[in-house]
Amino acid sequence: MREGPFRRTFGRAVKKAREERGLTQRELAESAHIADKYLSRIELGLATPSVYVASRLARALGVSLDALVPA
């Protein structure tokens, strides 16, 4: 899978999960210990998080990393 499609798909999955939980970007970013501007870039598909950051986002959202990573 090329990086661009992964970034967009992962970003959409994070945003959807965040909104379903009623969290703001700032709240999720604080919970995952990342900058809210970085989270915004991830959700927009402009940044590719490391596996470490992706797993922190999944944990903060209460989902498995598999739920956020496209198959």
C-alpha positions as CSV (number, residue, x, y, z in Angstrom):
1,M,0.0,0.0,0.0
2,R,1.3,3.4,-0.9
3,E,1.9,5.9,1.9
4,G,-0.7,8.5,0.7
5,P,-3.7,6.1,0.8
6,F,-2.6,4.7,4.1
7,R,-2.3,8.2,5.6
8,R,-5.8,9.2,4.4
9,T,-7.5,6.0,5.5
10,F,-5.8,5.9,8.9
11,G,-6.6,9.6,9.4
12,R,-10.2,9.1,8.6
13,A,-10.4,6.1,11.0
14,V,-8.9,8.1,13.8
15,K,-11.3,11.1,13.2
16,K,-14.3,8.8,13.0
17,A,-13.4,7.0,16.3
18,R,-12.7,10.3,18.0
19,E,-16.0,11.9,16.9
20,E,-17.9,8.7,17.9
21,R,-16.5,9.2,21.4
22,G,-17.3,12.9,21.5
23,L,-13.7,13.9,21.9
24,T,-12.1,17.1,20.6
25,Q,-8.8,16.9,18.9
26,R,-7.2,18.6,21.9
27,E,-8.7,16.0,24.3
28,L,-7.5,13.0,22.2
29,A,-4.1,14.6,21.6
30,E,-3.6,15.1,25.4
31,S,-4.7,11.6,26.2
32,A,-2.3,10.2,23.5
33,H,0.5,12.6,24.6
34,I,0.9,14.2,21.2
35,A,0.5,17.8,19.9
36,D,-3.0,18.7,18.8
37,K,-1.5,20.2,15.6
38,Y,0.1,16.8,14.9
39,L,-3.2,15.0,15.4
40,S,-4.9,17.4,13.0
41,R,-2.3,16.6,10.4
42,I,-2.8,12.9,11.0
43,E,-6.6,13.2,10.6
44,L,-6.2,15.2,7.4
45,G,-3.8,12.5,5.9
46,L,-0.9,14.9,5.9
47,A,1.3,13.1,8.4
48,T,2.1,9.4,8.9
49,P,2.4,8.5,12.6
50,S,5.0,6.1,13.8
51,V,3.7,2.7,15.1
52,Y,4.3,4.0,18.6
53,V,2.1,7.1,18.1
54,A,-0.5,5.0,16.3
55,S,-0.7,2.6,19.2
56,R,-1.0,5.5,21.7
57,L,-3.9,6.9,19.6
58,A,-5.6,3.5,19.5
59,R,-5.1,3.1,23.3
60,A,-6.5,6.6,23.9
61,L,-9.5,5.8,21.8
62,G,-10.1,2.4,23.5
63,V,-9.8,0.5,20.2
64,S,-7.3,-2.0,18.9
65,L,-4.7,-0.7,16.4
66,D,-6.2,-3.1,13.9
67,A,-9.4,-1.1,14.0
68,L,-7.5,2.0,12.8
69,V,-5.2,0.3,10.2
70,P,-6.7,-0.4,6.8
71,A,-6.5,-4.0,5.7
